[in-house]
Every structure is written in C-alpha cells, then in structure tokens.
Amino acid sequence: MNTLHSYLAYYLLAINAVAFIVYGIDKYKAKKAKWRIPETTLLLLAAIGGSIGAWAGMRLWHHKTMHKKFKYGIPIIIILQVALAVYLHTNNIV
C-alpha cells in the first residue's frame, strides 16, 4: 500500500469515527432537550467520507431514522461513494 492509500485509509477511519460519535452526541442532546448539531453538519460528515459511520450511528442510536433526507440520503451517499471508489480503483486513479 503506498503512502496515498495509507493516508486515505486513515482519513476514512477518522471521519467515520467522528461521524459515528457526532450522531451519538446529537441523539444524547435530543433526549436532554439541549442545543443540537445542525442537520447540515450531520449530512456533511457523511458526504465528506463518513457515510458508514453516519449510517452506523443512525442504526445504533435510532437517530434520524425517520427523516427522509437521512433515511434515503445516507444510503444514497454510501452508494455514490462506493461507486466512486470502485471507479477510481479500476481505473488506477488512486
């Protein structure tokens, strides 16, 4: 594995861990009626590579599972990211 692949793997691990934790924090804040993390931020974390962590957080904490933009948006983001990864890999771009 070259250096670029290593950095990309570390980035994806980190951003997915952050997304997972942030979804948990937002669920906790929702239960306590405290200041919430904006939905835009939650979706942005998924879009910049944390989609698996976001999906896992949604499932584990049952958070945002009924909101259509999360219920359908997060799986669509995952599909697009996987398709991009396959394309980049098969064309030896990354």
C-alpha positions in Angstrom: 0.0 0.0 0.0 1.5 3.3 -1.0 1.5 6.5 1.1 -1.6 8.0 -0.6 -3.6 4.8 0.2 -2.4 4.9 3.8 -3.4 8.5 4.3 -6.8 7.8 2.6 -7.4 4.8 4.8 -6.5 6.8 8.0 -8.8 9.7 6.8 -11.7 7.4 6.2 -11.3 5.7 9.6 -11.1 9.0 11.3 -14.0 10.7 9.5 -16.3 7.7 10.0 -15.4 7.5 13.7 -16.1 11.3 14.0 -19.5 10.9 12.2 -20.5 7.9 14.4 -19.6 9.8 17.6 -21.3 13.1 16.5 -24.5 11.2 15.7 -24.4 9.7 19.2 -23.8 13.1 20.7 -26.8 14.6 18.8 -29.0 11.8 19.9 -28.0 12.4 23.5 -28.6 16.1 23.1 -32.0 15.4 21.6 -33.0 13.3 24.6 -31.9 16.0 27.0 -33.6 18.9 25.0 -30.2 20.7 24.6 -28.6 22.6 21.8 -28.5 20.3 18.7 -26.0 19.7 16.0 -27.4 21.1 12.7 -28.7 18.5 10.2 -26.4 20.1 7.6 -23.4 19.2 9.7 -24.6 15.7 10.1 -25.1 15.3 6.4 -21.8 17.0 5.6 -20.0 14.5 7.7 -21.5 11.7 5.6 -20.8 13.4 2.3 -17.1 14.0 3.1 -16.4 10.3 3.7 -18.2 9.5 7.0 -21.2 7.8 5.5 -20.6 4.4 7.0 -20.1 6.0 10.5 -23.2 8.1 10.0 -25.3 5.1 9.0 -23.9 3.0 11.9 -24.8 5.9 14.3 -28.3 6.2 12.9 -28.8 2.4 13.4 -27.2 2.0 16.8 -28.8 5.1 18.4 -32.0 5.0 16.3 -31.3 8.6 15.4 -32.7 10.4 12.4 -34.1 7.1 11.0 -37.5 8.6 10.2 -36.2 11.8 8.5 -36.4 11.2 4.7 -33.2 13.1 4.0 -31.3 10.8 6.3 -33.3 7.6 5.7 -32.7 7.8 2.0 -29.9 10.3 1.8 -27.3 8.4 3.8 -27.7 5.2 1.8 -27.5 7.2 -1.5 -24.3 8.8 -0.3 -22.9 5.4 0.6 -23.7 4.0 -2.8 -22.2 7.0 -4.6 -19.0 6.8 -2.5 -18.7 3.1 -3.2 -19.2 3.6 -6.9 -16.6 6.4 -6.9 -14.1 4.2 -5.0 -14.7 1.3 -7.5 -14.3 3.6 -10.4 -11.1 5.1 -9.1 -9.7 1.7 -8.2 -10.5 0.1 -11.5 -9.0 3.0 -13.5 -5.9 3.0 -11.3 -6.5 6.7 -10.4 -6.0 6.2 -6.7 
